[in-house]
Amino acid sequence: MTLKNLIISSLIMGLFATTLIAKEATYVEATKPELSLSKSDLDLVAKAIDKKFKGLTSLERKKLVGFLQDYTKSAKHEISPVEPVKPRPVKTKAKKISRK
């Protein structure tokens, strides 16, 4: 009987602990992408996947980066708080004084 009570109490404690830890995330809703891909654009994506993104020209890479940036802007994603970046201390070397 005590083993059964112990199991039930641990399950109840586990449920309470997970509800305290879990929080509801807020999301930015998905929007329609600004770019619409043509057949040549889809062929470029297929070529990049086949070659594993090697051997592409710089123009092709720029197009792929543009597609990916447009996708990341339009996809649904979680709103995360932005932490301010702390500036790093600047290390300066002491200047040597030369004696002439």
C-alpha positions in Angstrom: 0.0 0.0 0.0 2.8 2.5 0.8 4.5 1.7 -2.6 1.2 2.6 -4.4 0.9 5.8 -2.4 4.5 6.7 -3.2 4.0 6.1 -6.9 0.8 8.2 -7.0 2.4 11.0 -5.0 5.5 11.1 -7.2 3.3 11.3 -10.3 1.3 14.1 -8.9 4.5 16.0 -7.9 5.8 15.4 -11.4 2.7 16.9 -13.0 2.9 20.0 -10.8 6.7 20.4 -11.5 6.2 20.2 -15.3 3.3 22.7 -15.2 5.5 25.1 -13.2 8.4 24.8 -15.6 6.5 24.9 -18.9 5.4 28.3 -20.1 3.4 29.3 -23.0 5.5 30.7 -25.8 4.4 33.6 -27.9 4.9 33.4 -31.6 5.1 35.8 -34.5 2.5 34.6 -37.0 3.6 33.4 -40.4 3.2 35.8 -43.3 3.3 35.4 -47.1 6.9 35.5 -48.4 7.8 38.6 -50.5 9.7 36.5 -53.1 7.9 34.0 -55.4 10.2 31.4 -56.8 10.2 30.8 -60.5 11.2 27.5 -62.2 14.8 28.7 -62.7 14.9 29.5 -58.9 13.6 26.1 -58.0 16.2 24.5 -60.4 18.9 26.5 -58.6 17.8 25.2 -55.2 17.7 21.6 -56.6 21.2 22.1 -58.0 22.5 23.5 -54.7 21.1 20.5 -52.8 22.5 18.0 -55.3 26.0 19.6 -55.1 25.7 20.0 -51.3 26.2 23.8 -51.8 29.6 23.4 -53.4 30.7 24.7 -56.8 28.1 27.5 -56.9 28.9 30.9 -58.4 28.7 33.9 -56.2 25.6 35.1 -57.9 23.9 31.8 -57.2 24.9 32.0 -53.6 23.5 35.5 -53.3 20.2 34.3 -54.7 20.1 31.4 -52.2 20.9 33.7 -49.3 18.1 36.0 -50.5 15.6 33.1 -50.6 16.6 31.9 -47.1 16.4 35.4 -45.6 12.9 35.8 -47.1 11.9 32.5 -45.7 13.2 33.3 -42.2 11.3 36.6 -42.2 8.0 35.0 -43.2 8.1 31.8 -41.2 6.4 31.4 -37.8 8.9 31.8 -35.0 9.0 32.3 -31.3 9.5 35.7 -29.9 12.7 35.7 -27.8 13.8 38.5 -25.7 16.9 40.2 -27.0 19.7 40.6 -24.5 21.9 43.7 -24.9 25.4 42.9 -26.0 28.0 43.9 -23.5 31.0 45.6 -25.0 34.3 43.9 -24.6 37.1 45.6 -22.8 39.7 46.9 -25.2 43.2 45.5 -24.5 45.9 47.9 -25.3 49.6 47.2 -25.3 51.8 49.6 -23.4 54.0 51.6 -25.7 57.7 51.1 -25.3 59.7 54.2 -24.9 62.8 54.0 -27.0 65.9 55.8 -25.8 68.2 57.2 -28.4 
